Amino acid sequence: MTRRSMIVMGGAGFALAACGNGIGTNGGPTIDARVDETRNYLFNRYPGTRELAGKAYGVLYMPLVTEAGFGIGGAFGRGSLRINDATVDYYSAAKATIGFQIGAQQYAHALFFMTQDALTEFRRSPGWAAGADLKYATPEQGASLGKDTTEISPVIALVFGQSGLIAGATLSGTKYTRIIP
């Protein structure tokens, strides 16, 4: 495999990731409507998340993230940060991956900021990369997440609503950037 073919495949992966998530059509009202639907789905499907959101200083909802990869891949989505259930900012999430992978998927995720410091750091940064402060939870934990708030990490990520299939082992990073829709 040549370097040129790797670049072409990476570009194709990112282009596929951008398809179907409404790039260019996501004004503030559209993002907010999708966030409302996502939040309602999350609370109804995983009741413990309602309590978790109530204890969080802020929640970033990403209603639709599209990911694709073939060797090199990427993902992209847009969402909004809510404090006291009111939108205060809009964000994009961009993810790059490299490694053995093939496929495409779509999913939603929410970041629960459990401390004021974590929320402040997120909002002040020009681009926040998910790192060591992030604890991932599975949808099965969603029913009981709100009960464990005394042992919680500063930021909890819950990925849910997956569709599609992607397989492999990759190195990746996700960067969240404030946007103006």
Phi, psi and omega in degrees: 000130181271165178297322180298316180293326176297317180295317179297316180295321178296316177297320178294320178298316180292321178298318177297322179296327181284336181294139172081000179250009170080027177302132179091347181240008186262076171288170181309311180298324178293315178298314181299320179296318178293322178296318178302313179297317180295315179299314180298317177300313181300311182294322181286321183281324182231081188306330180296340180288336177296315178294319178299315179296325178295330180269346181284149176282340177188157178226128173262116179259127174244096189290334182210111175245127179252129183233139176213150179197148172212088187085293174247140181213184180198169178215153179208145175197168178228149180199193181223150175267128179241135174239126186054039178062022175242134180293128178245335180204160174246146183223152168249152175239125178237134183230137175241140180227151174216139181144194178281110180202153175203136175129187180209149177205162172232147180202169174244156171209160179226139174251121179260117179268108189269353176229152177297321180299316180297317179295316180298316179298317178300313184288330182278337185283144178288337177196115188259125179260133177299131184217213187294337181284355187265128175248125178272140177239150178266158179303328180297331178282345186302331180290334184241004183304320184293345183273347185252027189291350178280343182244022190272147173291164180299330179224131178242131177252130176241117178259132184206169176068032183290142171215148184102187182215127173222137183226150175142184177234121186223164165257135183209166175209144179244133179241132179254131183228133177294138181231165170246110186290000000 
